[in-house]
Amino acid sequence: MAHRYDHHDRGHDWKGPRRRRFFRSGELHLVLLALLADQPRHGYDLMSELEILFGPGYSPSPGSIYPALSAMEEEGLIRADQQGDRKDYVLTEVGRTALVQRSRLVAAIEARTGVRLAGGSLEGALERLVARVRAVAGSVDGEAAERVLDEAGRQIEGLAQREAPA
């Protein structure tokens, strides 16, 4: 005998196909912590970064991001610094510790999504840069972008030469 809610088991509800949540329970908080580990960011910047990293499969909304940031602030994981008319969110030591303690969960998110979140490594920074460049590639002057990337490469080579042991 069919249950009256069997339509949910087939991935549909009365309004059509059911939309699956992109992030599993608690994952959005971890992703936001990982992004804030790199640098302070305001809400719109976080939404833009999430869209660049996870789009088109995920489109962040203020209705999901700002409540998550408020909850994280209440937990002491982040703090909001008022900068004029916007708030910059900063990772606290409690947040940094929580991120380290949950590094396996962050690695699982990275494995599931194919997006490198963990900051502090050149490899992760390169992967995030490539994702950002790909996201805007069709809307910028290719030659100008190539010059900017070439200059960035020269600057990084200069860092390597200055930091090389004598």
C-alpha positions in Angstrom: 0.0 0.0 0.0 1.4 3.4 -1.0 1.8 6.1 1.7 0.4 9.5 1.0 4.0 10.9 1.1 5.5 8.5 -1.3 6.0 11.4 -3.8 8.8 12.6 -1.5 10.6 9.3 -1.8 10.8 9.8 -5.6 12.5 13.2 -5.2 9.3 15.2 -6.1 6.8 17.2 -4.1 3.6 18.7 -5.2 5.4 21.7 -6.8 7.8 19.6 -9.0 11.3 18.2 -8.5 12.7 18.6 -5.0 15.7 20.7 -4.8 18.5 19.0 -2.9 20.5 21.0 -0.4 24.1 21.6 -1.6 25.7 21.6 1.8 24.9 19.0 4.4 24.2 19.9 8.0 26.9 22.0 9.5 29.0 22.2 6.3 28.1 25.8 5.4 29.5 26.9 8.8 32.8 25.1 8.1 33.1 26.5 4.6 32.6 30.0 5.9 35.2 29.4 8.7 37.6 28.1 6.0 37.1 31.2 3.9 37.5 33.5 6.9 40.7 31.8 7.8 42.3 33.4 4.8 41.2 36.9 5.5 38.3 39.0 7.0 35.4 39.3 4.6 32.0 41.0 4.5 28.8 39.0 3.7 28.5 40.0 0.1 32.2 39.0 -0.5 31.5 35.6 1.1 28.5 35.1 -1.1 30.5 36.0 -4.2 33.3 33.7 -3.2 30.9 30.8 -2.6 29.3 31.4 -6.0 32.7 31.4 -7.7 33.9 28.3 -5.9 30.8 26.2 -6.0 28.7 27.6 -8.8 26.7 26.7 -10.8 25.7 23.9 -8.4 25.3 26.3 -5.6 23.9 29.8 -5.5 24.2 31.4 -2.0 21.5 33.7 -0.8 21.4 36.3 1.9 18.7 34.2 3.6 21.2 31.4 4.2 24.5 33.2 4.6 23.6 36.0 7.1 21.7 33.7 9.5 24.8 31.3 9.4 27.1 34.3 10.1 24.9 35.4 13.0 24.8 31.9 14.5 28.6 31.7 14.2 29.0 35.0 15.8 26.8 34.0 18.8 28.9 30.8 19.2 32.1 33.0 19.3 33.5 31.5 16.2 33.7 34.8 14.4 33.3 38.5 15.2 31.9 41.3 13.2 33.9 44.4 12.9 31.9 47.4 11.7 33.7 49.1 8.7 31.5 52.0 7.7 28.2 50.7 6.4 29.3 47.1 6.3 30.5 44.4 8.7 33.7 42.5 8.1 33.6 39.1 9.7 36.8 37.9 11.3 37.7 34.4 12.5 38.3 34.3 16.3 40.7 32.0 18.1 37.7 29.8 19.1 36.8 29.7 15.4 40.4 28.9 14.3 40.5 26.0 16.9 37.1 24.7 15.7 38.3 24.7 12.1 41.5 22.8 13.1 39.4 20.3 15.1 37.1 19.7 12.2 39.8 19.5 9.5 38.7 16.0 8.5 35.2 17.3 7.9 36.7 20.2 5.8 38.7 17.6 3.8 35.5 15.6 3.3 33.7 18.7 1.9 36.7 19.3 -0.4 36.6 15.7 -1.6 32.9 15.7 -2.2 32.8 19.1 -4.0 36.2 19.1 -5.7 36.9 22.6 -4.2 40.0 23.2 -2.1 39.1 25.3 1.0 42.0 24.9 3.3 44.0 28.1 3.4 47.6 28.4 4.1 48.9 26.4 1.2 50.1 27.7 -2.2 48.3 24.8 -3.9 45.0 25.8 -2.3 45.5 29.5 -3.2 46.3 28.5 -6.8 43.1 26.4 -7.0 41.0 29.2 -5.7 42.7 31.6 -8.2 42.0 29.3 -11.1 38.3 29.0 -10.0 38.0 32.8 -9.8 39.6 33.4 -13.2 37.5 30.7 -14.9 34.3 32.3 -13.4 35.0 35.6 -15.2 37.0 34.4 -18.2 34.3 35.1 -20.7 33.6 38.6 -19.5 37.1 40.1 -19.5 39.7 41.1 -22.1 41.8 37.9 -22.5 45.0 39.7 -23.4 44.7 42.1 -20.4 44.0 39.2 -18.1 47.0 37.3 -19.5 49.3 40.2 -18.8 48.0 40.4 -15.2 48.6 36.7 -14.6 52.0 36.9 -16.2 52.9 39.8 -13.9 51.6 37.8 -10.9 53.8 34.9 -12.0 56.9 37.1 -12.2 56.2 38.5 -8.7 55.8 35.0 -7.2 59.1 34.0 -8.9 60.7 37.0 -7.3 59.4 35.8 -3.9 61.0 32.4 -4.5 64.3 34.0 -5.4 64.3 36.2 -2.3 63.3 33.3 0.0 65.7 30.7 -1.5 68.5 29.7 0.9 71.9 31.2 0.1 
